[in-house]
Amino acid sequence: MTIALSLTILVLIGISVWQIAKIFELSQSKKENTQVANDNDNRYNGQLMFAFLLFIYGITLYSFWKWGDVLLPEAASEHGSEYDNLMWISFAIIFFVQTITQALLHYFSYKYHGKKGQKALFYADNDRLEAIWTIIPVITLAGLILYGLYTWTDIMSVEENEDALVVELYAQQFNWKARYAGDDGVLGDANVRFLQDFDGRNLVGIDATDPNGLDDVIVQELHLLVGREVIFKMRSQDVLHSAYMPFFRAQMNCVPGMITEFAFTPNKTTDEMRLDPDVVAKVKKINKIRAENSKALVANGEEALEPYVFDYLLLCNKICGASHYNMQMKIVVDTPEEFEKWMADQQTFAQVIQ
């Protein structure tokens, strides 16, 4: 009964408000039909368009100033500079065209807003204008596409190199494993059917009957050599993953049932990258945030966050499941001496399955 009474009261209040609004509308002097824009409306909308132009340029400049430091530092691979050059040239062209076209669009909306009795100048066609706005984009896009194709070809050309380090990246929900070819420089055959062999110690499914696989080394921290090309052969155990190494400007999908490849040459060790001014500034900013967050944790009786130390990372750039965000592996770029010392401490597949 109480609910019904409450609903009745709400309905009556709604009807009353509606009737009062109608009375107020009828009491006003008759005005021009508000469904048709008048000169004041057009002028007001023109001013809003110009104000929005100032707003989008202002927020763009502010974003560059406020968040420009979150961009990646200088690439740590030999092909990275080509990749960055292509990206910045594309950005510059897009930003230039967008700036000009948006400025004209919003300014004309303000300058030439509708006025009663004024007719717009209309061109049925203009061959010269059409040629200009067709030929210029065609030439620009053709140049970008050709530049991109040549850059892509240079980056993706994996040539036979006996001195290259051969590494397999094995993706599975939700972690990475890396497998190094042993002294023979050849990765042994592998298949998901062999994952359960040797009580689960066969982490990437190596075929134990293939002698090329017995000296392979399986690790969960990827080490590379500065100045030495590395050829990655990528597999996936379950779903589509994407091996993404942002600091090296490298990315390649890992597809179940097939092997994909990518190669690059690191040109900065981890220690050298940690001394890069951009990286130093980013680490300082991150640790400042972590210190502020630690105060609240300590106040609640929890442990403070440890200071962040820069490391190269291998990430998954495909949304591959619930724990996708946690699928990453540390990458260390060593000097030859450091790499040999680290490799000497690792076990081969033959030693693991003994």
PyMOL commands that set and color helices and strands:
alter all, ss='L'
color gray80, all
select helices_A, chain A and resi 2-27+39-70+80-111+127-156+192-194+211-213+246-248+270-274+277-299+324-326+336-344+349-352
alter helices_A, ss='H'
color red, helices_A
select strands_A, chain A and resi 165-172+175-180+217-219+222-225+230-236+241-245+250-254+260-264+312-316+328-334
alter strands_A, ss='S'
color yellow, strands_A
deselect
rebuild
show_as cartoon
